[in-house]
Amino acid sequence: MNATTNPDPLKLGVLISGSGTNLQAIIDAIGRRELKAEIRVVISNRADAYGLIRARDAGIRTLVIDHRRFESREAFDRRLVAELRAADVELVILAGFMRLLSHVMLRAFPNRIMNIHPALLPSFPGLHVQKAAIDYGARFSGCTVFFVTEGVDDGPIIIQAVVPVYGSDTEDSLSARILAQEHRIYPRAIELFQQGRLEIKGRQVIVKDARTPPGGQVLINPPLTDS
C-alpha cells in the first residue's frame, strides 16, 4: 500500500469516546500549520464525551451515534461508514474510541484507519497497560501509532515514542508522561500519511526518506553509572 501524495489538506474523520486530548493535539497541530489536514467530522458514541466540546469550540462538526441503539457491531459500523463517507473523509483517526471495529469499517477504509496505544506494541495490548508495565517491572514503556486491523492493537506500526519507567512511578504518573508523547507522535503519523511517505510491506510500515540519527541512539534504564 502506498499513500498517495496529497497537495490538499488531508480530510480527517475522528472517532472519540472520552476527553479527546489527542483530538485537541491534532486540532492544535493544524492550527499551528504543522499538519496539513482538515477535520471534517468528529463522531462520538457517547453524548457526554468532553472531546465533543473541544471539537465544537474549534468549529468542527460533531455527531453522536450511540452504539447501544444498534443490534450489532456491524450495524453500528455501517452507520459510521455512511457518516464518514458523507463527510468525504480520507483517513479515520481513533482518538480514545472505546469500541472495537468490525470488518465493515475495515473494508470501507482499508489501511486508512489509525489508532494510538499507550504502550510499546506488541507489548501490553488491551486495557490498563500503564499499570501492567509497572507491575511487570518494565524499564521502558511508551506509545504506538498503528494502522488498525481486525486484531486488538496488532496492526502495522507507524511510529513509537519511548518513555522510561521509574521505580517511583504510579499508574497516573507514567500515564501522564506517555500521554505527553502521544500528543507529539499522533500528528506526526498523520503528517507522514498526508505526505505520501508511508508504505505497508507485510507487517512493516516503511517511512520513505526517514532520517537515521547519526551514531544511533541507545536508551538504558537504570543508567550504567550513578554520576
PyMOL commands that set and color helices and strands:
alter all, ss='L'
color gray80, all
select helices_A, chain A and resi 21-31+50-57+67-69+73-86+103-108+129-136+171-194
alter helices_A, ss='H'
color red, helices_A
select strands_A, chain A and resi 10-16+37-44+62-64+91-94+113-117+140-147+157-164+198-201+204-207
alter strands_A, ss='S'
color yellow, strands_A
deselect
rebuild
show_as cartoon
